[in-house]
Amino acid sequence: MEPPGPLKSRRPFLPGGRELPPDLLPLVRQLIDTQGNYAHADLIEDLLHTGVKLIRDGATRGDLKMLLTSLKELRHAFRVFAPYRSIRKVSIFGSARTAPGEPDYIQAERFANRMAQLGYMIITGAGGGIMEAAQGGAGREKSFGVNIRLPHEQRANHTIENDPKLVNFKYFFTRKVVFVKETNAIALFPGGFGTHDEGFESLTLVQTGKTDPIPIVFIDPPGGSYWRDWAEYVEKHLNRRRLVDPEDLSLFKVTDDLDEAIEEIRGFYRNFHSARFVRDEYVIRLQQPASDSLIEELNRDYADMLESGCFRRSDALREESDLPLEVLALPRIAFPFNRRSMGRLRQLIDRLNREKPQTPCSPSPGSARESDGSIV
């Protein structure tokens, strides 16, 4: 694979054919060139040009402060998470009001502890209640805190307080981006408006393909019915009225059994590794190569997902050249996905995961989360 060319050979156009003004282009490129030959310098050009356009737009000081704060927060968060990108993570949501000793608290603590023992790291909102329980169960070393600054100042819990893996946000929307972008699974425990917001937004992002497919599990305490009642509402008022597709119910699991909750996450990565769009094809990276019989089965039973063509085996594509070598070496299947049937995509992944692994696989090597047309 050829490395990216020098900055001077890059396109002088922005997406959609908008040309950089001739008087601005040399100054922008000269500024970037002072930082060395950066592989993605074309995108930095776009960022700087967008900033200059804000002057022409007459953007207000309030608008500029909002944009600047958002950019700073996201940049800092990306930098904090970058050293841990190869380790799988679980984002955990739930009420900040849950008291120690309550069944929800104990369940969250045990869940996080077991996930940490399996090699996963835990991401929470860094506050009290379920967040405190989960980070206490996982321990400081295995924890990230994604805190929100509120008028009454939500203080970070004692496990993650003053840890370099604690990130503070002014805006909920930037915080939500990080929760979903950096995780490989989502677990929700009983909570209030915020928990429901996070649950529905996570489901919406997966349902619409705005983020990678990931397992989403709603966990009740043993014998509890909080999420079971919620699932009945979804079935009765959303599914039966066709406000969602029946296949969309495959995007989540509701359980009060920790073994089942953990298996929902571990099983998702039994054979499936990661995925991305490359031009018009969807590429799924696997732990083991797909057999002839499996390819035949996919073309027979999942043809409704195809825009055209068929499922096929594939090697790493040119557009994936920046991935770690161990990820480049993984076998793949590729197909022209219609970009609509996300529930069916989850069912396809479940089918792939039923293939018996030829060798044991770890939850941690090269999670390869990418932002191909997704939330960022």
C-alpha positions as CSV (number, residue, x, y, z in Angstrom):
1,M,0.0,0.0,0.0
2,E,1.4,3.4,-1.0
3,P,1.7,5.9,1.8
4,P,-0.3,9.2,1.5
5,G,1.4,11.7,-0.8
6,P,2.8,15.0,0.4
7,L,0.5,17.8,1.2
8,K,1.3,19.7,-2.1
9,S,-0.2,16.9,-4.1
10,R,-3.5,16.8,-2.2
11,R,-6.7,18.0,-3.7
12,P,-7.4,21.7,-3.5
13,F,-11.2,21.1,-3.2
14,L,-13.5,20.6,-0.3
15,P,-16.3,18.0,-0.4
16,G,-19.0,18.8,-2.9
17,G,-16.6,20.6,-5.2
18,R,-16.2,23.8,-3.2
19,E,-12.9,25.2,-4.1
20,L,-10.6,26.8,-1.6
21,P,-10.1,30.5,-2.5
22,P,-6.7,30.9,-4.3
23,D,-5.5,33.5,-1.8
24,L,-6.3,31.2,1.2
25,L,-5.0,27.8,0.0
26,P,-1.2,28.6,0.2
27,L,-1.5,30.0,3.7
28,V,-3.5,27.1,4.9
29,R,-1.1,24.6,3.4
30,Q,1.9,26.4,4.7
31,L,0.5,26.4,8.2
32,I,-0.2,22.7,8.1
33,D,3.2,22.0,6.6
34,T,4.9,23.4,9.6
35,Q,3.6,20.3,11.5
36,G,5.1,17.8,9.2
37,N,3.8,15.4,6.5
38,Y,0.4,14.4,8.2
39,A,-1.5,11.6,6.5
40,H,-4.9,13.3,6.9
41,A,-3.8,16.9,6.1
42,D,-6.6,17.3,3.6
43,L,-9.1,17.1,6.5
44,I,-7.2,19.7,8.5
45,E,-7.4,21.9,5.4
46,D,-11.2,21.5,5.6
47,L,-11.3,22.3,9.3
48,L,-9.3,25.5,8.9
49,H,-11.3,26.6,5.9
50,T,-14.5,26.0,7.8
51,G,-13.2,28.2,10.6
52,V,-12.4,31.1,8.1
53,K,-15.9,30.7,6.6
54,L,-17.4,31.4,10.1
55,I,-16.0,34.9,9.7
56,R,-17.8,35.3,6.4
57,D,-21.0,34.0,8.0
58,G,-20.8,36.6,10.7
59,A,-21.0,33.9,13.4
60,T,-21.9,35.3,16.8
61,R,-19.5,35.0,19.7
62,G,-21.9,32.6,21.4
63,D,-21.9,30.3,18.3
64,L,-18.1,30.4,18.1
65,K,-17.7,29.6,21.8
66,M,-20.0,26.6,21.5
67,L,-18.0,25.3,18.5
68,L,-14.7,25.9,20.1
69,T,-15.7,24.3,23.4
70,S,-17.0,21.2,21.5
71,L,-13.9,20.8,19.5
72,K,-11.6,21.2,22.5
73,E,-13.7,18.6,24.5
74,L,-13.7,16.1,21.7
75,R,-10.0,16.5,21.0
76,H,-9.1,16.0,24.6
77,A,-11.4,12.9,24.9
78,F,-9.9,11.4,21.8
79,R,-6.4,11.9,23.2
80,V,-7.3,10.3,26.5
81,F,-8.9,7.2,24.9
82,A,-6.2,6.8,22.1
83,P,-3.8,4.6,24.1
84,Y,-6.6,2.2,25.0
85,R,-8.2,1.8,21.5
86,S,-7.1,-1.8,21.2
87,I,-9.0,-2.8,24.4
88,R,-12.7,-3.5,24.2
89,K,-15.0,-1.4,26.4
90,V,-18.5,-1.3,27.8
91,S,-20.4,1.9,28.4
92,I,-22.7,1.6,31.4
93,F,-25.7,3.8,32.0
94,G,-28.1,3.9,35.0
95,S,-29.4,6.1,37.8
96,A,-27.2,8.4,39.8
97,R,-29.7,8.1,42.6
98,T,-29.3,4.4,43.3
99,A,-28.0,3.8,46.8
100,P,-25.3,1.4,47.8
101,G,-26.8,-2.0,48.8
102,E,-29.8,-1.7,46.5
103,P,-30.3,-4.6,44.1
104,D,-29.6,-2.5,41.1
105,Y,-26.4,-1.2,42.6
106,I,-25.2,-4.7,43.5
107,Q,-26.1,-6.0,40.0
108,A,-24.1,-3.2,38.3
109,E,-21.1,-3.7,40.6
110,R,-21.0,-7.4,39.9
111,F,-21.5,-7.0,36.2
112,A,-18.6,-4.5,35.9
113,N,-16.4,-6.6,38.0
114,R,-16.9,-9.7,35.8
115,M,-16.5,-7.7,32.6
116,A,-13.2,-6.3,33.9
117,Q,-12.0,-9.8,34.7
118,L,-12.7,-10.7,31.1
119,G,-10.4,-8.0,29.9
120,Y,-12.9,-5.2,29.2
121,M,-12.7,-1.7,30.4
122,I,-15.7,0.3,31.8
123,I,-17.0,3.7,30.7
124,T,-19.5,5.5,32.9
125,G,-20.7,9.0,33.5
126,A,-18.4,9.2,36.6
127,G,-21.1,10.2,39.1
128,G,-22.8,8.3,41.9
129,G,-25.3,5.5,42.0
130,I,-25.0,3.0,39.1
131,M,-21.9,4.8,37.8
132,E,-20.2,4.5,41.2
133,A,-21.2,0.9,41.5
134,A,-19.8,0.0,38.1
135,Q,-16.5,1.8,38.5
136,G,-16.1,0.3,42.0
137,G,-16.7,-3.1,40.5
138,A,-14.2,-2.6,37.7
139,G,-11.6,-0.7,39.7
140,R,-9.7,2.4,38.9
141,E,-7.3,0.9,36.4
142,K,-10.1,-0.5,34.3
143,S,-12.3,2.6,34.4
144,F,-13.0,5.7,32.3
145,G,-15.1,8.6,33.6
146,V,-17.1,10.7,31.2
147,N,-18.4,13.4,33.5
148,I,-20.9,16.3,32.8
149,R,-20.5,19.7,34.4
150,L,-23.9,20.7,35.8
151,P,-25.0,23.9,37.6
152,H,-25.1,21.9,40.9
153,E,-21.7,20.3,39.9
154,Q,-21.8,16.5,39.6
155,R,-18.7,15.4,41.4
156,A,-16.8,12.4,40.1
157,N,-17.1,9.3,42.3
158,H,-14.2,8.3,44.5
159,T,-13.0,5.5,42.2
160,I,-12.3,7.7,39.1
161,E,-11.8,11.1,40.8
162,N,-8.5,12.8,39.7
163,D,-7.7,9.9,37.4
164,P,-6.2,10.8,34.0
165,K,-8.9,8.7,32.4
166,L,-11.6,11.1,33.7
167,V,-12.9,13.6,31.1
168,N,-15.2,16.5,31.9
169,F,-17.7,17.8,29.4
170,K,-19.8,21.0,29.3
171,Y,-22.2,19.7,26.7
172,F,-24.3,16.5,26.8
173,F,-24.0,16.0,23.1
174,T,-20.2,15.8,23.0
175,R,-20.3,13.5,26.0
176,K,-22.8,11.2,24.2
177,V,-20.5,11.1,21.1
178,V,-17.7,9.8,23.3
179,F,-19.9,7.3,25.1
180,V,-20.9,5.6,21.8
181,K,-17.8,6.2,19.7
182,E,-15.3,4.7,22.2
183,T,-17.3,1.7,23.3
184,N,-17.8,-1.9,22.0
185,A,-21.0,-2.6,24.0
186,I,-23.6,-0.8,26.0
187,A,-25.3,-2.0,29.3
188,L,-28.2,-0.1,30.9
189,F,-29.4,-0.5,34.4
190,P,-32.6,1.1,35.8
191,G,-32.6,4.9,35.7
192,G,-34.5,8.0,35.0
193,F,-34.9,10.4,32.0
194,G,-31.2,10.4,31.3
195,T,-30.9,6.7,31.2
196,H,-33.9,6.3,28.9
197,D,-32.4,9.1,26.7
198,E,-29.1,7.3,26.5
199,G,-30.8,3.9,25.8
200,F,-33.1,5.2,23.0
201,E,-30.3,7.2,21.4
202,S,-28.0,4.2,21.4
203,L,-30.7,2.1,19.8
204,T,-31.4,4.9,17.2
205,L,-27.8,5.2,16.2
206,V,-27.5,1.5,15.6
207,Q,-30.9,1.2,14.0
208,T,-30.0,4.0,11.5
209,G,-26.4,2.8,10.9
210,K,-25.0,6.0,12.3
211,T,-22.7,4.0,14.5
212,D,-21.2,0.5,14.2
213,P,-23.4,-2.5,15.2
214,I,-22.7,-3.2,18.9
215,P,-24.5,-5.3,21.6
216,I,-27.0,-3.4,23.7
217,V,-28.2,-5.1,26.9
218,F,-30.8,-3.9,29.4
219,I,-30.1,-5.4,32.8
220,D,-32.6,-5.8,35.7
221,P,-31.7,-7.0,39.2
222,P,-32.6,-10.7,39.8
223,G,-36.4,-11.0,39.6
224,G,-36.8,-7.3,38.6
225,S,-39.1,-6.1,35.9
226,Y,-38.0,-2.5,35.2
227,W,-36.6,-3.2,31.7
228,R,-38.9,-6.2,31.1
229,D,-41.9,-3.8,31.4
230,W,-40.1,-1.4,29.1
231,A,-39.6,-4.2,26.5
232,E,-43.3,-5.0,26.7
233,Y,-44.1,-1.3,26.0
234,V,-41.8,-1.4,23.0
235,E,-43.4,-4.6,21.7
236,K,-47.0,-3.3,22.2
237,H,-46.7,0.3,21.1
238,L,-43.8,0.3,18.7
239,N,-43.5,-3.1,17.1
240,R,-47.2,-3.9,16.8
241,R,-47.9,-0.5,15.3
242,R,-45.0,-1.0,12.9
243,L,-43.2,2.1,14.2
244,V,-40.1,-0.1,14.2
245,D,-39.3,-3.1,12.1
246,P,-39.8,-6.5,13.8
247,E,-36.1,-7.2,13.1
248,D,-35.2,-4.1,15.2
249,L,-36.0,-6.0,18.3
250,S,-32.9,-8.0,17.6
251,L,-30.8,-4.9,18.4
252,F,-31.1,-5.4,22.1
253,K,-31.6,-7.9,24.9
254,V,-33.4,-7.6,28.2
255,T,-32.4,-9.9,31.1
256,D,-32.0,-10.1,34.8
257,D,-29.4,-12.8,34.5
258,L,-25.7,-11.6,34.6
259,D,-24.5,-14.7,32.8
260,E,-26.9,-14.1,30.0
261,A,-26.0,-10.4,29.9
262,I,-22.3,-11.1,29.7
263,E,-22.8,-13.8,27.1
264,E,-24.7,-11.3,24.9
265,I,-21.6,-9.1,24.8
266,R,-18.9,-11.8,24.6
267,G,-20.9,-13.8,22.0
268,F,-21.2,-10.8,19.8
269,Y,-17.4,-10.9,19.3
270,R,-17.0,-14.6,19.1
271,N,-16.5,-14.5,15.4
272,F,-17.4,-11.0,14.4
273,H,-14.5,-8.6,14.9
274,S,-15.4,-5.2,13.3
275,A,-16.9,-3.7,10.2
276,R,-17.0,-0.7,7.9
277,F,-18.2,0.6,4.6
278,V,-15.8,0.8,1.7
279,R,-17.4,2.6,-1.1
280,D,-20.6,0.7,-1.9
281,E,-19.6,-2.5,0.0
282,Y,-20.0,-3.4,3.7
283,V,-16.9,-5.3,4.9
284,I,-17.2,-7.5,8.0
285,R,-13.9,-8.7,9.6
286,L,-14.1,-12.1,11.1
287,Q,-12.0,-14.2,13.6
288,Q,-12.1,-17.2,11.2
289,P,-12.7,-17.5,7.4
290,A,-16.2,-18.1,6.1
291,S,-16.6,-21.6,4.6
292,D,-18.2,-22.2,1.2
293,S,-21.3,-23.5,2.9
294,L,-21.6,-20.4,5.0
295,I,-21.3,-18.1,2.0
296,E,-23.9,-20.2,0.2
297,E,-26.2,-19.9,3.2
298,L,-25.8,-16.1,3.5
299,N,-26.7,-15.7,-0.2
300,R,-29.7,-17.8,0.3
301,D,-31.1,-16.6,3.6
302,Y,-29.9,-12.9,3.7
303,A,-30.3,-11.8,0.1
304,D,-33.0,-9.3,1.2
305,M,-30.1,-7.2,2.7
306,L,-28.3,-6.8,-0.6
307,E,-28.6,-3.8,-2.8
308,S,-27.3,-6.0,-5.7
309,G,-24.7,-8.7,-6.1
310,C,-23.9,-11.2,-3.5
311,F,-21.9,-12.1,-0.3
312,R,-18.3,-12.9,-1.0
313,R,-15.1,-13.6,0.8
314,S,-12.5,-10.8,0.8
315,D,-9.0,-9.8,1.8
316,A,-8.2,-6.5,3.4
317,L,-9.0,-3.6,1.0
318,R,-6.8,-0.7,0.1
319,E,-8.9,1.7,2.2
320,E,-8.1,-0.3,5.3
321,S,-4.3,0.2,5.0
322,D,-4.0,2.3,8.2
323,L,-5.2,-0.6,10.4
324,P,-2.9,-2.6,12.7
325,L,-1.3,-5.6,10.9
326,E,-3.2,-8.1,13.0
327,V,-6.5,-6.6,11.9
328,L,-5.4,-6.4,8.2
329,A,-4.7,-10.1,8.4
330,L,-8.2,-11.0,9.5
331,P,-10.5,-12.8,6.9
332,R,-13.5,-10.8,5.7
333,I,-16.8,-11.1,3.9
334,A,-18.0,-8.2,1.8
335,F,-21.4,-7.4,0.3
336,P,-23.4,-4.5,-1.2
337,F,-25.5,-3.7,1.9
338,N,-28.7,-1.7,1.3
339,R,-27.8,0.5,4.4
340,R,-31.4,0.1,5.7
341,S,-31.8,-3.3,7.2
342,M,-29.8,-2.8,10.5
343,G,-31.9,-5.3,12.4
344,R,-31.2,-7.9,9.7
345,L,-27.5,-7.0,9.9
346,R,-27.6,-7.8,13.6
347,Q,-29.2,-11.1,12.8
348,L,-26.5,-11.8,10.2
349,I,-23.8,-11.1,12.8
350,D,-25.5,-13.5,15.2
351,R,-25.5,-16.1,12.5
352,L,-21.7,-15.5,11.9
353,N,-21.1,-15.9,15.6
354,R,-22.7,-19.3,15.7
355,E,-19.8,-20.7,13.6
356,K,-17.6,-22.6,16.0
357,P,-14.3,-20.8,16.5
358,Q,-11.3,-22.7,15.2
359,T,-9.0,-21.1,17.9
360,P,-9.8,-19.3,21.2
361,C,-10.3,-15.6,20.7
362,S,-9.6,-12.8,23.2
363,P,-12.0,-9.9,23.8
364,S,-9.2,-7.3,23.5
365,P,-7.0,-7.5,20.4
366,G,-7.6,-4.6,18.0
367,S,-11.2,-3.5,18.6
368,A,-10.8,-1.3,15.4
369,R,-13.7,1.0,16.1
370,E,-14.0,3.3,13.1
371,S,-16.1,6.3,12.3
372,D,-17.0,5.4,8.7
373,G,-20.0,7.6,8.1
374,S,-21.1,7.3,11.7
375,I,-21.5,9.6,14.7
376,V,-18.4,11.5,13.9
